[in-house]
Amino acid sequence: MDSNLRKKAENLISIYQQVAKDFRWKNSSSINTLIALSYVAKDKVYDRKEIERVNDYIKKNLGSFSSFRQRSILYSALLLVNSPDPETKLDILLAYDERLKENGFRSYTYRPVTAYTLLLNCEPRKADIRIAKAYEIFTEMKKHHPWLTSGDDYAVSILLAASDKPVQSIIAKMEELYKELHECGFSRGNGLQFLSHILSLSEENSKAKAARCRILYDFFGQNKLKVYANNYGTLGLLTLLEDKSQRAAREVLGMSEVLREDRNIRWLGKETIFLTAASLVSCTMLESLKNSNDVIYTNAFVTIEALIAAQNAAMIGAACAATAASSGS
């Protein structure tokens, strides 16, 4: 494995251990992993006191039943790694959450991460237009796949709404990809729908994307790393790297092995490790794309950034949903 990636894997393990120690009993292991991933992906130095400072601000300014307050440590970390002024960003985040609610986004679990996705990927002056278009896209998704579409599709609808294309064209592209992917052997369901959503962020030919995605799926299977439906979206990250996707897949295998060597990370399971490794490899490759002189990759990195945002939003939403279900039981 690339030495830079190995260093990042070791750093992720170190930060995970620190977060687990510093916030014992306050976070689930999946949320601790997300926090560690966020710091490493953004190349930030972990600082417990800074998280506690922002966490205090959140608790002082939000009601007891706010979803942001209930996941305050997670959102404190996310705001810190993405902004030098997390308190101001929190105020904007809360305003976005309210606007989403007013526009029809109802899910208590997934609306906060949708607001966070909007915060990272939209200029404030365009937020209202983006929210309205996103809800129109979500509504159309639900018409086509009523049993599959739910709150976990909120965040990706925000990313899809960035397109200048009409809603019907966006939906048609997703449906075309859904069909092509199924014909390549992927089973129908929520995982395939999410994969078709994130792949539709790229303008590349649908058949080419679907075929490459299947090649990657088979590659991981042949190397004893089965990709289950709820991780189909992770393949999207790697697929959109085009001719770099095979190299990325090899790096994901190597990083997965390094992460599994740690006894604390190992028990999170192959699926979480695979998702974490793919996100970190994609982020690292994105850094090189930003500095590339290749026109194709210079243009592509914006799309891949959006894909990483979509995948991470799904990770955050799933982690929060799992924590909520655990608390409820």
N, C-alpha and C positions, 0 to 999 in steps of 0.2 A: 504493500500500500504506500502511496505517496507520503513522504515524511511530514509534509505540512498537514495532511489529513490525519495522520497518526497523532500529531501534536494536538490537533483539535479534539480528537476522540478522547485523549487523555485529559484534556482540559475540561471537557464535558463531564467526564466521570468525577473529576475533582470538585467541580462546582455542584454537581448533583449531591455528592456526599455532604458538602457544606450546607446546602439548602435543607437537606433532610435533617441535619443536626440542628441547625438554627431554628427551624420551624417544625420541630417534632410535634406530631399530633394535630397540626394545623392544616396540613396539605396532604392530598393523596400522592402516591408515588408518581402517577402519571403527570400531575401538575408540577411536581418537583423536576421531572424530566423536561417539561416544557420550559420552565424557568431557566434551567441549565442550557438548553438548546438555544434559547433566545440570546443569552449572554455570549455564548460562543459564536453564534451566527453573526452577531453584530460586533464581535471582537471587543466586548466591554469587560471591564474588571468588576467582578462580583463584590458588592459591598452591602453587608447585612444592615448596617445602620441607615443607609440611604433607603432601603426597602422599608424599614420600620418607620422612617420619617414620613414617607409618602403614605404608608399604611395608616398612620395616625391621622393624616389629613383626610383620607377617605372616610375613616370611621367618625370623624368629627362632623363631616359635611353630608353624610348620607344616613337615611333611615335604617332601622334594624333589618327590614325585609328587602332591602335593595340587593339585587343580584351582584352588583359591583362590590358591595360591602361584604357579602358572603364569600366572594372570591378575591378579597382585597389584597392579599399577598401576591397572587398571580398578576392582577392588574397593576399593582404597584411596580412589580418587576418589568412588565411589558411597557409601561409608560416610561420608566426610567431608561430602558435600553434604546428607546426610540425618540426621546426628546430631552433637551437640557432643562426644560421647564414642565415637568410632569403634572404639577398642580393645575396650571392653565389648561393643559391638554385634557385633564380629567373633566374640567368644566365644559369643554367643547364636546367631549365624549358623552357626557350626561345630556347635553342639548340634542345631540344626534339621536340618542336613545329615545328621547321624547318625540322627536320628529318621526322616527321610524314607527313608533306606536301610533301616532296620529294618522299615518299613511297606511295602516293596516297590518303591520308586522306585529304579531301577537305573542309569539313564543317567548315566555319568560326566560327560558334557558338559553336560547340562541340569539335573541335580540341584542344582548350586550356585546357578543363577539361580532355581530354584524355592524354595530356602531363602531367598534374598534377597527374593523376592516375598512369602513368608510373613512375613519380618521387618518389611516395610513395611506389611503389610495385615492383621495379626492380633495381638490381645492375647496376651501370653505364656501366660496361664492357659487360653486356648482353643486353643492350638497343636496339642495332641495330637488333639483332636476334629476340628479342621480337616484335619489330615493324613489321618486315617482316612477321613473323608468324601471328601476329594479323591481318594484312591486308589480308592475305590469308584466315583466318577464316571469316573475314567480307565479303569477296568476295563470299565465299561459302554460308554464311547466305543469301546473296542477291539472289543467284541462287535458293535457296529453298523458300524464301519468299520475292520476289522482291518488293511487295507493302508495306511490313511491315518494311523492313530493311532500316535504314537511319543513319544519324550522331549520333543519340542518342544511337546507338549500338557500337560506337567506343570504349568507355571506357571499357565495359565489354569484348570486344574482346582482349584488352590488358591483362585482368585478365585471360581469358581462354587460352591465349597463353603461360602462365606460365607452363602449363601442358607439360609433356614429351611425351604425346601421339601424334600420327599423327593427322593431321587436320581432315581427314575423320572420324576418331574414335570420335573426339570431336563433330563433326557435327552430327554423328549418335546418340550419347548420347542425344544431345539437341532435335533432332527430336523424339526420343523415349519418352522423357519427355513431349514434346508438345502434343503428341498423348495421353499419359496417363492422363495428366491434363485435356485435353478436354473431355476424357471419364468419368472423375470424375465430369464433369459439368461446367468447366470453358469455357467461350466463347472464340472462336478464335479471334486473333487480336494482336496488338502490345504489350499490357500488358501481354498476355499469352506468347508471344515470350520472353519477358524480364524475366519473371518468369522461363521459361525453361532454359534460359541461366544461371541464377545465381544458380539454383538448380543443374545444371550439374557440378558445381564446387565441389560437394560432390560425393564420391564413393558409397554412400548408394543406395540400390535397388530403381529403378524408381517408381515402384508401391507403395512402402512404403512411399516414399516422397510425391507422388501425393495424396495418401489417407490422410496423416497427414495434408497436405495443405488444403484439402477440410474440414477436421474437424475444423481447425482453422477458415476458411472462415465462416462456419456455426455458430461457437461459437460467432464470432463478430456480425453476423447478428441477432442472438438470443438476443444479448445485445444492440440492436439498434445502431450498428456501422457498417453500410454497407461498404464493401470493394469494391470500383469501380475498373475497369480494370487498370486504370493508377496507382493504388496502389497494384496491384497483386505482384509486386516485393518485397514489404514490407513483405508479407506473407513468402517469401523465407527466409528472415532473421530469422523469428521465427521458420519456419519448420526445418531449419538445426540445431536447438538447441535440436533436437530429443526428449528425454523424459522430457526435461526441457521446451519444447515449450508451454505446457498448462499453466504452472506457468508464463512464460513470457507473454502469452496472457492476463492473469488476471492482471498482472502488467501494461500492456499497457492500459487496460481499466481504471485502477486507475489513471495512469499518465495523460491520456487524460482528465479525469474529473478535475484534478488539474489545467491543462493548460487552460481549458475552463473557469475556475473561474476568470481568469484575463481578463479584458475587452479589453486590447490591443491584446492579443493572440487570444481571442475568435473569432474575426471577420476574422481571417485568414482562417477559414473554417475547417470542420471536417476532410477533406482529408489531409491537411497540418499538422494538429494537430496529426492525427493518424500516419503519416509518421515520424514526429518528435519524438513522444512518443516511437514508435517501435525502432527507431535508438538508442535512449538514453537507453532504457531497454536492447537492445542487447549489446551495448557497456559496460554497467555495468556488465552484465552477463559474458562478455568476460574477464573482469578483474578477476572474480572468477575462470574462466576456466584456466587462465594462472597460477594460484597458486594451481590448483587441482592436487591431486595425482592419480586421475582416468586416466588411460592411454587413454581411449576413448576420453575424453574431452581435455586432453593435446594435442592430435593429431588433434582434431577437431577445436581448436581455430584459427589455421592458416587459415582454410577454412572460418570460420565465419568472421575473419578479412577481408578477400577478399570480402565476401558478403557485409559487411558494406561499404567497399570502393566502390563497385559497386552501392549500393543504394545511397550513398552520392554523387557519381559522377552523377547519374541520377538526383538527387535533384538540384545539382549545374547547370547542363546543362539545366534543365527545367526552373529554375529561370532566367538564363541568356537569354534563348530563349524568355521567356515571357517579359522580360525587353526590349529586342531588338524589339520584335513585337510592344510593347507599344510605343517605341520611333519612330518606323517607321510610325505608324499611327498618 
